[in-house]
Amino acid sequence: MLDFILALTFFTSVCYAVLGKRFNHQRAAIGMSASIGAALSTGLIWWENKNGLTIRNLGPAALVLAMILIAIIIYKAIKQAGGSFSGGGLALGLFIMFIMLAGLDLPVDSEVINSLMVTALVVGFIALLLHHKTGSHNYPFLHSVQPRLSEIKDERAGMHRNRSISNQISKGFRKLRKDTDLIKERPQNINNTVAQIKRLLPAEGWLTQRMAALRKKAHQIRNGHVARLDETKDLTRKLPLSLKKKLSKDIVGRYNKIIDVDKHIERLDAMAMRNEKKIRELTQQAEQYALNYDYKGLTEIIERAKKLQDQNSQLFKTIDRMERKLSAIAQKVINETKRGESHEPEPNA
């Protein structure tokens, strides 16, 4: 009996540690792990009976080492499903239970061992139940999001400035799509899905702000206000007024050589306005579907939001390229002017 329990616990825990990540800790992972564990355990016990062997033939030291290994695997598997406290409590309780079933002599009173085992199992089960009650296992991505609006905008602004985050956002939408399938089991989490959609999409007005900053930079360069550009303030602060005017004229000339830059900015502006409108419409529809508990409609919204975010990512990249191009115009002219100034021969005394 001990051999079967140990084998079943070992094989099931190993399978769940692997399949749990693959199937996002859903019931399919539990069922497959239990089935595979039972089949492997039955095969091992049949082999042991055929050869007249048991786990006790390994000796006390090897038996304890095997139990410790099994306890570690149990901890890893349960930690994925219920957190560290539940994993530690259940692993410790089962480890003590296996020691007692094996009939090993311990230098501690049996009542103390029994009390420790019961306490560890109870604490582990309570931690597991609390973990599932909060929904952090079934919905690891749908945690409640309630920061202040200004903090949300600042966070998302920083997030969307970094183009490398786009891939993480796309993965977030794919994860959200999978977790939405579980909402039917826990409908109270449906509002968290809407919150996550809003969190993954750019904040309302963020695209407009980016385009406003781009138009401002283009306007400053086009009109020769080189000293007002953030990237060139330090470079131009100590220059005389006559040289600043010369720089402005050169920068305007370089700017005018960029083919259809103003038309390009207008197209970007139109795209930003369309995406802003789509963001508002998507979030409003998501809220309506959530009120009506329309799971199918909410799933479609997530798919549309993912496609919209892919478009936003491309738009961010285009805006970044345009901003860098405009900044490079001013910096290049200033650097060339400074190099020319440093190579001018000093007048003879």
C-alpha positions as CSV (number, residue, x, y, z in Angstrom):
1,M,0.0,0.0,0.0
2,L,2.8,2.4,0.9
3,D,4.6,1.7,-2.4
4,F,1.4,2.5,-4.4
5,I,0.8,5.7,-2.5
6,L,4.4,6.9,-2.9
7,A,4.5,5.9,-6.5
8,L,1.1,7.5,-7.3
9,T,2.1,10.8,-5.4
10,F,5.4,10.9,-7.2
11,F,4.2,10.3,-10.8
12,T,1.1,12.4,-10.4
13,S,3.1,15.4,-9.0
14,V,5.8,15.1,-11.7
15,C,3.1,15.0,-14.5
16,Y,1.2,17.9,-13.0
17,A,4.4,20.0,-12.6
18,V,4.9,19.6,-16.4
19,L,1.3,19.6,-17.7
20,G,0.1,22.3,-15.3
21,K,2.1,24.9,-17.1
22,R,1.0,23.6,-20.5
23,F,-2.7,23.6,-19.7
24,N,-2.6,26.7,-17.4
25,H,-3.5,24.6,-14.3
26,Q,-6.9,23.7,-15.7
27,R,-8.9,20.5,-14.9
28,A,-7.5,18.9,-18.0
29,A,-4.0,19.0,-16.4
30,I,-5.3,17.5,-13.2
31,G,-7.2,14.7,-14.9
32,M,-4.3,13.8,-17.3
33,S,-1.8,13.9,-14.4
34,A,-3.9,11.6,-12.2
35,S,-4.5,9.1,-15.1
36,I,-0.8,9.0,-16.1
37,G,0.2,8.7,-12.4
38,A,-2.2,5.9,-11.7
39,A,-1.1,4.0,-14.8
40,L,2.6,4.3,-14.0
41,S,2.1,3.5,-10.3
42,T,0.1,0.3,-11.2
43,G,2.9,-0.8,-13.6
44,L,5.5,-0.2,-11.0
45,I,3.6,-2.1,-8.3
46,W,3.1,-5.0,-10.7
47,W,6.8,-5.1,-11.5
48,E,7.6,-5.0,-7.7
49,N,5.3,-7.9,-7.0
50,K,6.6,-9.9,-9.9
51,N,10.2,-9.6,-8.6
52,G,9.3,-9.7,-4.9
53,L,10.6,-6.2,-4.2
54,T,9.3,-3.2,-2.2
55,I,10.5,0.3,-1.5
56,R,11.7,-0.9,1.9
57,N,14.4,-2.9,0.2
58,L,16.2,0.4,-0.5
59,G,17.0,0.7,3.2
60,P,16.0,3.4,5.7
61,A,18.4,6.1,4.4
62,A,17.4,5.6,0.8
63,L,13.8,5.5,1.8
64,V,14.0,8.8,3.6
65,L,15.9,10.3,0.7
66,A,13.2,9.1,-1.7
67,M,10.5,10.6,0.5
68,I,12.3,13.9,0.7
69,L,12.5,14.0,-3.1
70,I,8.8,13.2,-3.4
71,A,8.0,15.9,-0.8
72,I,9.9,18.5,-2.9
73,I,8.1,17.5,-6.1
74,I,4.7,17.7,-4.2
75,Y,5.7,21.2,-3.0
76,K,6.6,22.3,-6.5
77,A,3.3,20.9,-8.0
78,I,1.0,22.3,-5.3
79,K,2.8,25.7,-5.3
80,Q,1.8,26.2,-8.9
81,A,-1.9,25.5,-8.0
82,G,-2.2,27.0,-4.5
83,G,0.8,29.1,-3.5
84,S,3.8,28.6,-1.2
85,F,2.0,28.2,2.1
86,S,-0.3,25.4,0.8
87,G,2.6,23.7,-1.0
88,G,4.8,23.7,2.1
89,G,2.1,22.6,4.5
90,L,0.8,19.8,2.4
91,A,4.3,18.6,1.4
92,L,5.4,18.5,5.1
93,G,2.2,16.8,6.2
94,L,2.4,14.1,3.5
95,F,6.1,13.6,4.2
96,I,5.4,12.9,7.8
97,M,2.5,10.6,6.9
98,F,4.8,8.6,4.5
99,I,7.4,8.3,7.3
100,M,4.8,6.9,9.6
101,L,3.4,4.5,7.0
102,A,6.9,3.2,6.3
103,G,7.2,2.3,10.0
104,L,10.5,4.1,10.5
105,D,11.6,4.7,14.1
106,L,11.7,8.4,15.0
107,P,13.5,10.0,18.0
108,V,10.4,12.1,18.7
109,D,7.2,11.1,20.6
110,S,4.4,9.8,18.2
111,E,1.9,12.3,19.6
112,V,4.1,15.2,18.7
113,I,4.6,13.7,15.2
114,N,0.9,13.3,14.8
115,S,0.1,16.8,15.9
116,L,2.7,18.2,13.6
117,M,1.4,16.2,10.6
118,V,-2.3,17.3,11.3
119,T,-1.3,20.9,11.7
120,A,0.7,21.0,8.5
121,L,-2.1,19.3,6.5
122,V,-4.7,21.6,8.0
123,V,-2.7,24.8,7.3
124,G,-1.9,23.6,3.8
125,F,-5.6,22.8,3.0
126,I,-6.7,26.2,4.4
127,A,-4.1,28.0,2.4
128,L,-5.1,26.1,-0.7
129,L,-8.8,26.9,-0.2
130,L,-8.1,30.6,0.4
131,H,-5.9,30.8,-2.7
132,H,-8.7,29.3,-4.8
133,K,-11.3,31.6,-3.2
134,T,-9.5,34.7,-4.2
135,G,-9.3,33.4,-7.8
136,S,-5.5,33.9,-8.1
137,H,-5.0,30.4,-9.3
138,N,-7.8,30.1,-11.9
139,Y,-7.2,33.7,-13.0
140,P,-3.5,34.6,-12.5
141,F,-3.9,37.4,-15.1
142,L,-7.3,38.7,-13.9
143,H,-6.2,40.2,-10.6
144,S,-8.1,43.2,-9.4
145,V,-6.7,46.5,-10.7
146,Q,-7.7,49.6,-8.8
147,P,-4.9,52.1,-8.8
148,R,-5.6,55.8,-9.2
149,L,-6.3,57.1,-12.7
150,S,-3.1,59.2,-12.8
151,E,-1.0,56.2,-11.8
152,I,-2.6,54.1,-14.5
153,K,-1.9,56.7,-17.1
154,D,1.7,57.2,-16.0
155,E,2.3,53.4,-15.9
156,R,0.8,52.8,-19.3
157,A,2.6,55.8,-20.8
158,G,5.9,54.4,-19.7
159,M,4.9,51.0,-20.8
160,H,3.9,52.1,-24.3
161,R,7.0,54.2,-24.8
162,N,9.1,51.1,-24.7
163,R,8.5,49.3,-28.0
164,S,9.8,46.0,-26.6
165,I,6.8,45.8,-24.3
166,S,4.5,45.3,-27.4
167,N,5.3,41.6,-27.4
168,Q,4.5,41.3,-23.7
169,I,1.1,43.0,-24.3
170,S,0.3,40.6,-27.1
171,K,1.1,37.7,-24.9
172,G,-1.1,39.3,-22.2
173,F,-4.0,39.3,-24.7
174,R,-3.4,35.6,-25.5
175,K,-3.4,34.8,-21.8
176,L,-6.5,36.8,-21.2
177,R,-8.2,35.0,-24.1
178,K,-7.5,31.6,-22.5
179,D,-8.6,32.8,-19.0
180,T,-11.8,34.1,-20.4
181,D,-12.9,30.5,-21.1
182,L,-12.9,29.9,-17.3
183,I,-15.2,32.9,-16.5
184,K,-18.3,30.7,-16.8
185,E,-17.2,28.8,-13.7
186,R,-16.5,32.1,-11.8
187,P,-18.8,34.8,-13.3
188,Q,-17.8,37.2,-10.5
189,N,-14.5,37.7,-12.2
190,I,-16.0,39.0,-15.4
191,N,-15.5,42.7,-14.4
192,N,-11.8,42.0,-13.9
193,T,-11.6,40.9,-17.5
194,V,-12.9,44.4,-18.6
195,A,-10.3,46.0,-16.3
196,Q,-7.5,44.0,-17.9
197,I,-8.7,45.0,-21.4
198,K,-8.5,48.6,-20.4
199,R,-5.1,48.1,-18.9
200,L,-3.6,46.4,-21.9
201,L,-4.9,49.0,-24.4
202,P,-3.3,52.5,-24.4
203,A,-5.0,55.0,-22.0
204,E,-7.6,57.2,-23.5
205,G,-6.0,60.3,-25.0
206,W,-2.5,58.8,-24.9
207,L,-2.2,58.5,-28.7
208,T,-3.5,62.0,-29.0
209,Q,-0.8,63.3,-26.6
210,R,1.9,61.5,-28.5
211,M,0.8,63.1,-31.8
212,A,0.5,66.5,-30.1
213,A,4.2,66.2,-29.0
214,L,5.2,65.1,-32.5
215,R,3.4,68.1,-34.1
216,K,4.9,70.5,-31.6
217,K,8.4,69.2,-32.4
218,A,7.8,69.5,-36.1
219,H,6.4,73.0,-35.7
220,Q,9.4,74.1,-33.7
221,I,11.8,72.8,-36.3
222,R,9.8,74.1,-39.2
223,N,9.8,77.6,-37.7
224,G,13.4,77.6,-36.6
225,H,12.9,77.4,-32.9
226,V,15.9,75.3,-32.3
227,A,16.6,76.6,-28.8
228,R,13.2,75.3,-27.6
229,L,13.8,71.7,-28.5
230,D,14.4,69.6,-25.4
231,E,17.2,67.6,-27.2
232,T,19.1,70.7,-28.2
233,K,18.7,73.1,-25.2
234,D,22.0,72.1,-23.6
235,L,23.8,72.2,-26.9
236,T,22.6,75.7,-27.8
237,R,22.5,77.4,-24.4
238,K,26.0,78.9,-24.7
239,L,25.9,79.8,-28.4
240,P,25.6,83.4,-29.4
241,L,22.3,84.7,-30.9
242,S,23.8,85.0,-34.4
243,L,24.9,81.4,-34.4
244,K,21.5,80.2,-33.1
245,K,19.8,82.0,-36.1
246,K,22.2,80.4,-38.5
247,L,21.5,77.0,-36.9
248,S,17.8,77.6,-37.2
249,K,18.1,78.5,-40.9
250,D,20.1,75.3,-41.6
251,I,17.7,73.1,-39.6
252,V,14.7,74.5,-41.5
253,G,16.5,73.8,-44.8
254,R,17.1,70.2,-43.7
255,Y,13.5,69.8,-42.5
256,N,12.2,71.0,-45.9
257,K,14.2,68.3,-47.6
258,I,12.3,65.6,-45.9
259,I,9.7,64.6,-48.5
260,D,6.1,65.1,-47.4
261,V,6.9,65.1,-43.7
262,D,3.8,67.3,-42.9
263,K,1.5,65.0,-44.9
264,H,3.0,62.0,-43.1
265,I,2.3,63.5,-39.8
266,E,-1.3,64.3,-40.9
267,R,-1.8,60.6,-41.8
268,L,-0.4,59.5,-38.5
269,D,-2.7,62.0,-36.8
270,A,-5.7,60.5,-38.6
271,M,-4.7,57.0,-37.7
272,A,-4.3,58.0,-34.0
273,M,-7.8,59.5,-34.0
274,R,-9.3,56.4,-35.5
275,N,-7.6,54.1,-33.0
276,E,-8.6,56.3,-30.1
277,K,-12.2,56.0,-31.3
278,K,-11.9,52.2,-31.6
279,I,-10.4,52.0,-28.0
280,R,-13.4,53.9,-26.6
281,E,-15.9,51.7,-28.6
282,L,-14.2,48.5,-27.5
283,T,-14.1,49.3,-23.8
284,Q,-17.7,50.5,-23.9
285,Q,-18.8,47.3,-25.6
286,A,-16.8,45.2,-23.2
287,E,-18.5,46.9,-20.2
288,Q,-21.9,46.2,-21.8
289,Y,-21.1,42.5,-22.4
290,A,-19.9,42.2,-18.9
291,L,-23.2,43.6,-17.5
292,N,-25.1,41.1,-19.6
293,Y,-22.7,38.2,-18.8
294,D,-22.2,37.7,-22.6
295,Y,-19.1,35.5,-22.6
296,K,-19.1,35.0,-26.4
297,G,-19.3,38.7,-27.0
298,L,-16.5,39.4,-24.5
299,T,-14.3,36.8,-26.2
300,E,-14.8,38.6,-29.5
301,I,-14.0,41.9,-27.9
302,I,-10.7,40.4,-26.7
303,E,-9.8,39.3,-30.2
304,R,-10.6,42.7,-31.6
305,A,-8.6,44.4,-28.9
306,K,-5.6,42.2,-29.6
307,K,-5.8,43.2,-33.3
308,L,-6.2,46.9,-32.4
309,Q,-3.2,46.7,-30.1
310,D,-1.1,45.2,-32.9
311,Q,-2.1,48.3,-35.0
312,N,-1.2,50.6,-32.0
313,S,2.2,49.0,-31.7
314,Q,3.0,49.7,-35.3
315,L,1.7,53.3,-34.9
316,F,4.0,53.7,-31.8
317,K,7.0,52.6,-33.8
318,T,6.2,55.0,-36.6
319,I,5.8,57.9,-34.2
320,D,9.1,57.0,-32.5
321,R,10.9,56.9,-35.9
322,M,9.5,60.3,-36.8
323,E,10.5,61.8,-33.5
324,R,14.0,60.4,-33.8
325,K,14.3,61.7,-37.4
326,L,13.2,65.2,-36.4
327,S,15.6,65.2,-33.4
328,A,18.4,63.9,-35.5
329,I,18.0,66.8,-37.9
330,A,18.6,69.4,-35.2
331,Q,21.4,67.5,-33.5
332,K,23.3,66.8,-36.7
333,V,23.3,70.5,-37.8
334,I,24.4,71.6,-34.3
335,N,27.2,69.1,-34.2
336,E,28.4,70.1,-37.7
337,T,28.3,73.7,-36.8
338,K,30.3,73.2,-33.6
339,R,32.9,71.1,-35.4
340,G,33.3,73.8,-38.0
341,E,33.6,76.5,-35.3
342,S,36.3,74.5,-33.5
343,H,38.4,74.2,-36.7
344,E,38.2,77.9,-37.6
345,P,41.7,79.5,-37.3
346,E,42.1,82.1,-34.6
347,P,42.7,85.7,-35.9
348,N,46.2,87.0,-35.7
349,A,46.9,89.4,-32.9
